[in-house]
Amino acid sequence: MDTPHSAQTWASHPRAAPTTSHTATGYSIAANGTRTLSGGWQLALTDIEGGATYRMSVDVRFEALGHWRDALQCRALWGSTGTDTDHGPQQWDYLVPEYLGEQTLRFSRVLRAPANVDSLTLRYTLRWTPSGTTHWSAPRIERVPEQTAHPTHIAVVTGTRASRQEHDIKHVADNVAFYAERCRACAADVDLIVLPEVALQWQVPGHPLDTALTCPGLETDVFAHIARQHNVHILLGLFQREGDAVRNSAVLIDESGSLAGCYDKVHLAVGGESESGILPGDAFPIFHTPIGRIGCNICMDISAAESARMVGLNGADFLLLPIMGDHRADRWSPGPPVFHEERWRAIMRTRALDGQFTLVAARNEGRGSCIVDRRGDFLAYNDGTQEIITACVPAEDGYRTWNGGDFRGINWMQRRPHVYRAYTDETNSGPLQDQS
């Protein structure tokens, strides 16, 4: 439904002001012939109840624009605001555009009003183009039932180097028993358990093509039983056989004990794994669960920034990372690997910040396993002495930048995909290319 409101024009500067008009069907904004363009309409809506949840949407038709993602923007500014860009420390959120076809966009979002506001300002913006016309609808806003969100309790189960030596791991069955014992120890108190990379075959002699397991199978059924008994999700790493293919996989078992999803490692470790006959995966799926949207990387994936970025773009709330190590956090000279904790922490923190998800890393040897929130703060960290680490991730962390914007929104809505051509250029090898 259309919503009662008042409207006024706005511009960042008099020379940036577009041509505007108010019609019976909405609001027109046209370019002013210069590339300094930045302005439009802003519509004030009253009778907003602080803490309530609203679905809002606006349609816009456009002609003669360059890239609509660049040129068009709609923001929700909570409370009243001035008619320039300096709106002060005020909470605000992006409405998300969807291209409907025939040069029409729909900006929409479901948002919760801050507790202390009683009004909302929707800002319609045309920018960065010397030509083009747009026509915006009146806003549609409706109150919707609040969706109750709950914190997520997470455990990372690794054991320690010493405990594994005590168990004398030689067979897959030994790993099953080792990890199952530790899963049972924490399952009643958490919503999600994350195990390391190829947990079921780790340190077991033999080639992955020989030790690979089918899933579901007798080995994974042990963890399915734990999940079902304790109403918990479990992410389990293993070499998995499917037909004539063997992959390095992470399978997600849901609270009913069913297979909720499977991720196959996309970037195989250089050297042995990449030349072993193991087949890489070719997608970054997201698993929709009662505890949130879950995506995965496995070990070498994390060294390719694209991997975590894809998981974020696909909408993940959590990035689960079974991992043996990272070559960027090891010795940079010949010799055995040496764990460089400072670089390791920097990598984990950066990936969580970039992706705006909670990152959960399960390192096989325990040390370095961690749970990092989207602010880049460590909620839990294994110094190598802990069998299990746990943390509680709040449902709503309220993290915003100094100017009131939600950092997740800024992180994704500032993207300009049309200028990233090198990103998907299959012939581009960066500085490895011959520059002559």
C-alpha positions as CSV (number, residue, x, y, z in Angstrom):
1,M,0.0,0.0,0.0
2,D,1.0,3.6,-0.6
3,T,2.1,5.4,2.6
4,P,1.3,9.0,3.7
5,H,4.4,11.1,3.5
6,S,5.8,14.5,2.9
7,A,8.5,15.2,0.2
8,Q,11.3,17.7,-0.4
9,T,14.2,17.8,-2.8
10,W,17.8,17.3,-1.7
11,A,21.2,17.8,-3.3
12,S,24.8,17.5,-2.1
13,H,25.6,21.0,-3.6
14,P,23.7,23.5,-5.7
15,R,25.8,22.6,-8.8
16,A,25.0,18.9,-8.2
17,A,21.2,19.3,-8.0
18,P,19.2,17.3,-10.6
19,T,16.1,18.4,-12.3
20,T,13.1,17.3,-10.2
21,S,9.3,17.3,-10.5
22,H,6.4,15.8,-8.5
23,T,3.7,14.1,-10.6
24,A,0.4,12.4,-9.8
25,T,2.1,9.0,-10.0
26,G,5.4,9.7,-8.2
27,Y,8.6,11.6,-8.3
28,S,10.8,12.4,-11.3
29,I,14.6,13.0,-11.2
30,A,16.6,13.9,-14.3
31,A,20.3,14.5,-14.9
32,N,21.5,18.1,-15.1
33,G,24.0,17.5,-17.9
34,T,27.1,17.4,-15.7
35,R,28.9,14.5,-14.0
36,T,28.7,16.4,-10.7
37,L,25.2,15.2,-10.3
38,S,24.1,13.9,-6.9
39,G,20.6,14.6,-5.5
40,G,16.9,13.8,-5.8
41,W,13.9,13.5,-3.4
42,Q,13.6,12.5,0.2
43,L,10.3,11.4,1.6
44,A,9.5,11.7,5.3
45,L,7.2,9.1,6.9
46,T,5.8,9.5,10.4
47,D,4.0,7.1,12.8
48,I,7.0,4.8,12.8
49,E,7.2,2.7,16.0
50,G,10.7,2.2,17.4
51,G,11.7,-1.4,17.5
52,A,9.0,-2.5,15.1
53,T,9.8,-4.3,11.8
54,Y,8.7,-2.9,8.4
55,R,8.8,-4.1,4.8
56,M,9.4,-1.2,2.4
57,S,9.6,-1.0,-1.3
58,V,10.0,1.6,-4.1
59,D,9.8,1.2,-7.9
60,V,11.8,3.3,-10.3
61,R,11.7,3.4,-14.1
62,F,14.7,4.8,-15.9
63,E,15.9,5.8,-19.4
64,A,19.3,6.7,-20.9
65,L,21.4,5.8,-17.9
66,G,24.8,4.1,-17.9
67,H,25.0,1.6,-15.2
68,W,21.9,1.6,-13.0
69,R,23.7,0.2,-10.0
70,D,26.0,3.3,-10.1
71,A,23.4,5.8,-10.9
72,L,20.5,4.9,-8.6
73,Q,20.4,4.5,-4.9
74,C,17.7,4.4,-2.2
75,R,18.5,4.7,1.5
76,A,16.4,4.5,4.7
77,L,17.5,7.2,7.2
78,W,15.9,6.6,10.6
79,G,14.4,9.8,11.9
80,S,14.2,13.3,10.3
81,T,17.2,14.6,8.3
82,G,18.5,17.6,6.5
83,T,18.5,18.1,2.7
84,D,22.3,17.6,2.1
85,T,24.7,14.7,2.6
86,D,25.7,15.7,6.1
87,H,23.0,14.1,8.0
88,G,25.0,13.6,11.2
89,P,25.3,10.4,13.4
90,Q,22.0,8.8,12.3
91,Q,21.3,5.2,11.8
92,W,20.6,4.3,8.1
93,D,20.3,1.3,5.8
94,Y,20.3,0.6,2.1
95,L,17.3,-0.7,0.3
96,V,18.4,-3.4,-2.0
97,P,17.8,-3.1,-5.8
98,E,16.3,-5.8,-7.9
99,Y,16.1,-5.5,-11.7
100,L,12.6,-6.3,-12.9
101,G,13.3,-5.9,-16.6
102,E,12.2,-3.2,-19.0
103,Q,14.4,-0.6,-17.4
104,T,12.6,-1.0,-14.0
105,L,14.1,-1.5,-10.6
106,R,12.5,-2.3,-7.3
107,F,14.3,-1.2,-4.1
108,S,13.1,-3.1,-1.1
109,R,14.1,-4.4,2.3
110,V,12.7,-5.7,5.6
111,L,14.2,-3.5,8.4
112,R,13.7,-3.1,12.1
113,A,13.4,0.5,13.3
114,P,15.8,1.6,16.0
115,A,14.2,1.8,19.4
116,N,14.4,5.5,19.8
117,V,12.8,6.7,16.5
118,D,9.3,7.7,15.5
119,S,9.9,8.6,11.8
120,L,11.7,7.5,8.7
121,T,13.2,9.3,5.7
122,L,13.6,7.5,2.4
123,R,16.2,9.2,0.2
124,Y,15.9,8.7,-3.6
125,T,19.2,9.5,-5.4
126,L,20.4,10.0,-9.0
127,R,24.1,10.4,-9.3
128,W,27.3,10.1,-11.5
129,T,25.6,10.4,-14.9
130,P,25.3,13.5,-17.2
131,S,22.2,12.1,-18.9
132,G,19.1,10.1,-18.0
133,T,15.7,10.4,-16.5
134,T,14.0,8.4,-13.7
135,H,10.5,8.2,-12.3
136,W,10.1,6.9,-8.7
137,S,6.9,5.6,-7.1
138,A,5.6,6.6,-3.8
139,P,7.0,4.3,-1.0
140,R,5.1,1.3,0.1
141,I,5.6,0.4,3.7
142,E,3.9,-2.1,5.9
143,R,4.5,-3.4,9.4
144,V,5.3,-7.1,9.5
145,P,5.6,-9.6,12.4
146,E,8.9,-9.5,14.1
147,Q,11.2,-12.5,13.3
148,T,12.6,-13.8,16.5
149,A,16.4,-14.4,16.2
150,H,18.4,-16.5,18.6
151,P,22.1,-16.5,19.4
152,T,24.1,-19.4,18.0
153,H,26.4,-21.5,20.2
154,I,29.3,-23.0,18.3
155,A,31.9,-25.6,19.2
156,V,35.1,-26.3,17.3
157,V,36.2,-29.9,18.0
158,T,39.8,-30.7,17.2
159,G,41.5,-32.5,20.1
160,T,45.2,-31.7,20.6
161,R,48.4,-33.0,19.2
162,A,49.1,-34.8,22.5
163,S,45.7,-36.4,22.7
164,R,45.9,-37.7,19.2
165,Q,49.3,-39.3,19.9
166,E,47.8,-41.0,22.9
167,H,45.1,-42.5,20.8
168,D,47.6,-43.8,18.2
169,I,45.5,-43.0,15.1
170,K,46.0,-45.6,12.4
171,H,42.6,-46.3,10.9
172,V,39.5,-44.4,9.9
173,A,37.7,-46.0,12.7
174,D,40.2,-44.5,15.1
175,N,39.3,-41.0,13.9
176,V,35.6,-41.7,14.1
177,A,36.0,-42.8,17.7
178,F,38.3,-39.9,18.5
179,Y,36.1,-37.1,17.2
180,A,32.8,-38.7,18.2
181,E,33.9,-38.8,21.8
182,R,34.6,-35.1,21.8
183,C,31.4,-34.2,19.9
184,R,29.4,-36.1,22.5
185,A,31.2,-34.1,25.3
186,C,29.9,-30.7,24.0
187,A,26.8,-31.5,21.8
188,A,24.2,-30.9,24.5
189,D,25.4,-27.3,24.9
190,V,25.8,-26.0,21.4
191,D,23.9,-25.6,18.1
192,L,26.7,-26.3,15.7
193,I,29.9,-28.4,15.9
194,V,32.7,-27.9,13.3
195,L,35.4,-30.6,12.7
196,P,38.7,-30.2,10.9
197,E,39.6,-30.9,7.2
198,V,39.3,-34.6,6.2
199,A,38.9,-35.4,9.9
200,L,38.0,-39.0,9.2
201,Q,41.1,-39.8,7.2
202,W,43.6,-37.4,8.9
203,Q,46.9,-39.2,9.7
204,V,45.6,-42.5,8.4
205,P,48.1,-44.2,6.1
206,G,47.1,-44.7,2.5
207,H,46.1,-42.7,-0.6
208,P,42.9,-40.7,-0.5
209,L,41.7,-42.7,-3.6
210,D,41.8,-45.8,-1.4
211,T,40.6,-44.3,2.0
212,A,37.7,-42.3,0.6
213,L,34.3,-43.0,2.1
214,T,30.7,-42.8,0.7
215,C,28.3,-40.5,2.4
216,P,26.0,-41.3,4.0
217,G,27.8,-44.4,5.3
218,L,28.6,-46.3,8.5
219,E,31.2,-43.8,9.5
220,T,29.1,-40.6,9.0
221,D,26.1,-42.4,10.6
222,V,27.9,-42.2,13.9
223,F,27.8,-38.4,13.7
224,A,24.3,-38.4,12.4
225,H,23.2,-40.2,15.5
226,I,24.9,-37.6,17.7
227,A,23.3,-34.8,15.8
228,R,19.8,-36.4,16.1
229,Q,20.3,-37.3,19.8
230,H,21.4,-33.8,20.8
231,N,19.5,-31.6,18.2
232,V,22.8,-30.2,16.9
233,H,24.3,-29.5,13.5
234,I,27.7,-31.1,12.7
235,L,30.1,-30.1,9.9
236,L,32.3,-33.1,9.1
237,G,35.4,-33.2,6.9
238,L,36.3,-36.3,4.9
239,F,37.6,-37.6,1.6
240,Q,34.3,-38.6,-0.1
241,R,33.7,-41.0,-2.9
242,E,30.9,-40.4,-5.4
243,G,30.9,-42.8,-8.3
244,D,34.3,-42.5,-10.0
245,A,35.2,-39.2,-8.3
246,V,36.9,-38.6,-5.0
247,R,36.7,-35.1,-3.4
248,N,37.9,-33.3,-0.3
249,S,34.5,-32.5,1.2
250,A,32.7,-31.0,4.2
251,V,29.3,-32.4,4.8
252,L,26.7,-30.7,7.0
253,I,24.5,-33.0,9.1
254,D,21.4,-31.3,10.4
255,E,19.7,-31.7,13.8
256,S,17.6,-34.6,12.5
257,G,20.7,-36.5,11.5
258,S,20.1,-35.9,7.7
259,L,22.6,-34.7,5.2
260,A,21.8,-30.9,4.8
261,G,24.5,-30.1,2.3
262,C,27.9,-30.9,1.0
263,Y,30.7,-28.6,0.0
264,D,33.6,-29.8,-2.2
265,K,37.0,-28.0,-1.9
266,V,37.4,-25.8,-5.0
267,H,41.1,-25.0,-4.7
268,L,43.2,-28.1,-4.1
269,A,46.5,-27.8,-2.2
270,V,49.4,-27.2,-4.5
271,G,51.6,-30.2,-5.1
272,G,50.3,-33.4,-3.7
273,E,46.6,-32.9,-3.5
274,S,46.2,-31.0,-6.8
275,E,48.0,-33.8,-8.6
276,S,46.6,-36.8,-6.7
277,G,43.5,-37.6,-8.7
278,I,41.2,-35.8,-6.3
279,L,38.6,-33.8,-8.2
280,P,38.0,-30.2,-7.2
281,G,34.5,-28.7,-6.6
282,D,33.1,-26.0,-8.8
283,A,30.6,-24.0,-6.6
284,F,30.2,-22.3,-3.3
285,P,26.7,-23.4,-2.1
286,I,24.9,-21.9,0.9
287,F,22.9,-24.2,3.2
288,H,19.8,-22.6,4.8
289,T,19.4,-23.9,8.3
290,P,17.5,-22.9,11.5
291,I,20.7,-21.4,12.8
292,G,21.4,-19.3,9.7
293,R,22.9,-19.4,6.2
294,I,26.0,-21.5,6.2
295,G,28.8,-21.6,3.6
296,C,32.2,-23.3,3.5
297,N,35.8,-23.0,2.4
298,I,38.3,-25.8,3.0
299,C,42.0,-25.0,3.6
300,M,43.6,-23.8,0.3
301,D,40.3,-22.1,-0.6
302,I,40.9,-19.4,2.0
303,S,44.2,-18.3,0.3
304,A,42.2,-17.4,-2.8
305,A,40.3,-14.3,-1.7
306,E,37.6,-15.0,-4.2
307,S,36.5,-18.1,-2.2
308,A,35.4,-16.3,0.9
309,R,34.1,-13.4,-1.1
310,M,31.8,-15.8,-3.1
311,V,30.5,-17.3,0.1
312,G,29.6,-13.8,1.3
313,L,28.1,-12.8,-2.0
314,N,25.9,-15.9,-1.8
315,G,24.5,-14.7,1.4
316,A,26.2,-16.6,4.2
317,D,25.9,-15.7,7.9
318,F,28.7,-18.2,8.7
319,L,31.8,-19.3,6.9
320,L,32.9,-22.7,8.2
321,L,36.6,-23.4,7.5
322,P,38.1,-26.9,8.1
323,I,41.8,-26.3,7.5
324,M,45.2,-27.9,8.1
325,G,47.1,-24.7,7.6
326,D,47.8,-21.7,5.4
327,H,51.0,-21.2,3.4
328,R,50.9,-17.5,4.1
329,A,51.2,-18.2,7.8
330,D,54.0,-20.7,7.5
331,R,57.8,-20.5,6.9
332,W,58.6,-18.4,3.8
333,S,61.8,-20.3,3.2
334,P,62.8,-24.0,2.7
335,G,62.2,-26.2,5.7
336,P,59.4,-27.6,7.8
337,P,56.3,-25.5,8.2
338,V,56.4,-23.0,11.1
339,F,53.1,-21.6,12.4
340,H,53.2,-17.8,12.3
341,E,50.4,-16.8,14.7
342,E,50.4,-13.1,13.9
343,R,49.9,-13.6,10.2
344,W,47.3,-16.4,10.9
345,R,45.2,-14.1,13.1
346,A,45.4,-11.4,10.4
347,I,44.2,-13.8,7.7
348,M,41.2,-15.0,9.8
349,R,40.3,-11.5,10.9
350,T,40.4,-10.1,7.4
351,R,38.3,-12.8,5.9
352,A,35.6,-12.3,8.5
353,L,35.6,-8.6,8.0
354,D,35.6,-8.8,4.2
355,G,32.8,-11.3,4.1
356,Q,30.8,-9.8,7.0
357,F,30.1,-13.2,8.4
358,T,31.2,-15.2,11.4
359,L,34.2,-17.3,10.5
360,V,34.7,-20.6,12.2
361,A,38.1,-22.2,11.6
362,A,38.8,-25.8,12.7
363,R,42.5,-26.5,12.3
364,N,43.5,-30.2,12.5
365,E,46.2,-29.7,15.1
366,G,44.0,-27.5,17.2
367,R,46.2,-24.5,17.6
368,G,44.8,-21.6,15.6
369,S,41.3,-22.9,15.6
370,C,39.1,-19.9,16.2
371,I,35.6,-18.2,16.0
372,V,35.8,-14.7,14.6
373,D,32.8,-12.3,14.4
374,R,32.1,-9.9,11.5
375,R,33.8,-7.1,13.4
376,G,37.0,-9.1,13.2
377,D,37.0,-9.8,16.9
378,F,38.0,-13.3,18.2
379,L,35.2,-14.8,20.3
380,A,37.3,-18.0,20.9
381,Y,40.9,-19.1,20.1
382,N,42.7,-22.3,20.6
383,D,46.3,-21.9,21.7
384,G,47.0,-25.6,21.1
385,T,46.1,-26.8,24.6
386,Q,42.3,-27.1,24.2
387,E,40.4,-30.1,22.9
388,I,37.3,-28.0,22.2
389,I,36.6,-24.3,22.0
390,T,33.2,-22.7,22.2
391,A,31.6,-19.3,21.7
392,C,28.1,-17.7,21.6
393,V,27.4,-15.6,18.5
394,P,24.7,-13.0,19.2
395,A,21.7,-12.9,16.9
396,E,22.0,-9.2,16.4
397,D,25.3,-7.5,17.1
398,G,24.2,-4.0,16.2
399,Y,27.6,-3.2,14.5
400,R,27.5,0.1,12.7
401,T,30.1,2.5,11.4
402,W,30.8,5.9,13.0
403,N,28.3,7.6,10.5
404,G,25.4,5.3,11.4
405,G,25.6,2.9,8.4
406,D,25.4,-0.9,8.9
407,F,28.8,-2.2,7.9
408,R,27.4,-5.3,6.2
409,G,25.3,-3.0,4.0
410,I,28.2,-0.7,3.1
411,N,30.4,-3.7,2.4
412,W,28.1,-5.2,-0.2
413,M,26.2,-2.2,-1.6
414,Q,29.3,-0.2,-2.5
415,R,30.3,-2.9,-5.1
416,R,30.7,-1.9,-8.7
417,P,30.8,-5.3,-10.5
418,H,31.0,-3.9,-14.0
419,V,34.5,-2.6,-13.3
420,Y,35.8,-6.0,-12.1
421,R,36.4,-7.5,-15.6
422,A,39.9,-8.8,-14.6
423,Y,38.3,-10.8,-11.8
424,T,36.7,-13.2,-14.3
425,D,39.2,-13.0,-17.1
426,E,40.5,-16.6,-17.4
427,T,43.7,-15.4,-19.2
428,N,44.7,-13.0,-16.4
429,S,47.5,-14.3,-14.1
430,G,48.2,-11.0,-12.4
431,P,51.9,-10.2,-12.0
432,L,52.8,-13.7,-13.3
433,Q,51.9,-12.4,-16.8
434,D,54.6,-11.4,-19.2
435,Q,54.6,-7.6,-19.0
436,S,56.9,-7.0,-22.0
